[in-house]
Amino acid sequence: MIPDAYLWHMKIGIIGTRGIPNRYGGFEQFAEYAAPILVQKGHEVTVYNSSLHPYKEANWHGVQIVSRFDPEDKIGTAGQFIYDLNCILHARKQNFDIILQLGYTSSSIWSFLFPKNTKVVTNMDGLEWKRSKYSKPVQSFLKYAERLAAKNSTALIADSPGIAQYLKEKYKRESYDVAYGAELFKDGDVEYIKAFNIEPYKYYMLVARAEPENNIETIIKGYLQSKASFPMLVIGNYTNGYGNYLQKKYKSENLRFTGGVYNINLLNQLRFHSLLYFHGHSVGGTNPSLLEAMASCALIAAHKNVFNKNVTQDEAFYFSTETEVTSIINNVTEKSVYKAWLEKNFEKINSKYKWSVIANKLEECFFHVLEN
């Protein structure tokens, strides 16, 4: 609980995202949902948007939007560093009480520029340097950036117990427990999924970026080796090198690369009506898409790792190999058999991961940082 003496108005700046409304990923989703709730609580919140973001208004649901120049479309990844620098230079002049830094990859090298009278709270994300898509030199840089963020932030946020333990062991720093959130969804309507030429509870699906550590190939192989007659939807933007490789190598009438689905209601309808939802993410903490699947009453088969197990616990299937994927598919024929799992996962979202709960925890974190 927050003591009455500390129920004050805060001025909060959020950096580290490409902007809101979300058009990209987890941190953008976090900002999109948490920032308006903080505004409703009486705080002044600013979110920094990339100049490449399509939303150009100065206000979004009460959140102030500041657009800063981002040359990533012209110079590639280096543009992210320039964009973050531009955000920090602007933030220096705003007299924020709190700057929430979502991630550190391209911003922590500028940490010496953060205003001295502002508390910097960094969400440390999920061990970015472990991602197999990065070369050894890039992984070394990411370890360096992580160290800078851990050293120079006023306080750290961990989105899962696994990340919290890592920060404690590696940097001897305690962290605040603030995970991602999800919106509860239980209003299934089959009209939404008809355009995909599928039937309710007669298809499998996965939602992931085309990156090796998301175990997409393992899931596809396991599916193709199974006795499944139902289609598998692979949802996401698969136009990068790895995505093109997967589409060329694995061709089957029932294996459907749908492209990205960015309408959250449609995505939740697909999750709700699926027979099995595969979650292959193996790097990172509490993953937003896993929470959204739980909130949508999806029956989940997740990659076997500490991050996923911390969330779904005993209410999911787990796999590490394509053979285990095959076995899960061959043995699950009716979603209704696992109703108790669905209900328990839904209740976890309601009690621990609902966005209002997450925003409250974030607010408590900020008050505690300002208090000390």
Buried (B, 14 or more C-beta within 10 A) or exposed (E): EBEEEEEEEBBBBBBBBBBBBBBBBBBBBBBBBBBBBBBEBEBBBBBBBBBBBEEEEEEBEBBBBBBBEBBBEEEEEEBBBBBBBBBBEBBBEBEBBBBBBBBBBBBBBBBEEBBEEBBBBBBBBBBBBBBEBBEEEBBEBBBEBBBBBBEBBBBBBBBBBBBBEBBBEEBEBEBBBBBBBBBBBEEBEEEBBEEBEBBBBEBBBBBBBBBBBBBBBBBBBBBBBBEBEBBBBBBBEBEEEBBEBBBEEBEEEBBBBBEBBEEBEBBBBBBBBBBBBBBBBBBBBBBBBBBBBBBBBBBBBBBBBEBBBBBBEEBBBBBEEBEBBBBBBEEBEEBEEBEEBBEBBBEBBEEBBBBEBBBBBBBBBBBEBBEE
